[in-house]
Amino acid sequence: MEWKIPLSDIDFGPEESALVQDVLNSRWLTMGGVTQKFETEFAEYVGAKHAIAVTNGTAALHLACLVVGLGPGDEAIVPSLTFVATANAVRYVGATPVFADITSQNDLNISPDSIERLISQRTQAIIVVHYGGYPCEMEQILTLARNNNLMVIEDAAHAVGAELRGRGLGTWGNVGCFSFFSNKNLTTGEGGMVVTNRDDIAEQLRLLRSHGMTSLTWDRHRGHAWSYDVVALGYNYRLDEIRSAIGCAQLAKVEKNNERRRCLTQLYRDALQELVPKVGLPFHNHVGKTSAHLMPILLPADAKRETFMGRMKEHGIQTSIHYPPIHTFTAYQNGNPVELPVTEDVANREVTLPLYPTLAEQDIVVVVEAVRQSIS
Ligand SMILES: *Cc1c(COP(=O)(O)O)cnc(C)c1O
């Protein structure tokens, strides 16, 4: 299907092609100077001491769960209104995800009150997700973590370049995880990054990313090592130089593109205002600097979402849902039904409108007119 206005689009130009060509010409294809450059520049951009490039955001979350010490018998409190990878990562290490509700129809992030009610003797970690690039209430969540001796992982897959009180999202907790999947604000096709301010955690992450080996092919190539030991059960979660080159080119424009996304979001909000309160506009009074990854709206409680999305499709406009909640998936039924009233209400009514830096201002007028016609 050829959409008149797709849900998302990437901003690739000659910069990406040129840097990829340089890598191909260099004949060094994985974990070398370009990946190191991408890591250094990314760490500096988000304000983290360390950044470790990995294969994808899910691998980032898996490593994060390992390095915060999650394991069998432990629980991690996670939102249900997120991509399934957030909770899957907890299960990869044998721990149990415990689902918390979101704050409200306006704040779709994990609720600190809900977290507090779910803390048990077995709780080892909290994983927060900055939905759409809008900051979670990190101060309250870090206080809860401190008082209960819990580790905090940030799933910052939507939040590259977003900030709360001037501090980059992904750098508030013990470990931050980013995704560079095709529809994210910064993309390398597949790719991800783990950030941390702790030297010991960074060292663990680097080991686990590459088979638990104490030296890399790259070190041996440069004559820095000739053998290696294996000191942990590691994985091959390395990022290649080709993707890192794309990452460097994308990083150079993410700030400008995020600004454009914020600008387009404001245009959406202004144009949709006439439909409020029939249509809900979450995060209308959010704090901090968002990366504006998504443009979610809430349909009226009695609206038929499928019909609405079908009508939008007739207008040539692609819409989506973020997200079918994880606790309702077949693979997450374990005989203990969970009730998350706010998550369930929002998940039934949410529709995501097109948002990407190359979206034209005129397109927003077209989308909002289609929303107005499709909603009645
Ligand atoms: C995209 C995404 C992931 C997974 O990232 P991949 O790079 O696709 O593995 C995890 N969590 C959230 C919230 C995401 O949006």
The ligand as a Gaussian input file, in Angstrom:
#p B3LYP/6-31G(d) Opt

LIG

0 1
 C       11.896000      -0.346000      19.579000
 C       11.737000      -0.612000      21.022000
 C       12.452000      -1.640000      21.663000
 C       13.264000      -2.674000      20.935000
 O       14.279000      -2.189000      20.163000
 P       14.823000      -3.074000      18.923000
 O       15.986000      -2.254000      18.466000
 O       13.735000      -3.153000      17.912000
 O       15.232000      -4.401000      19.460000
 C       12.323000      -1.764000      23.038000
 N       11.507000      -0.951000      23.751000
 C       10.789000       0.008000      23.152000
 C        9.917000       0.885000      23.997000
 C       10.862000       0.209000      21.775000
 O       10.114000       1.145000      21.189000

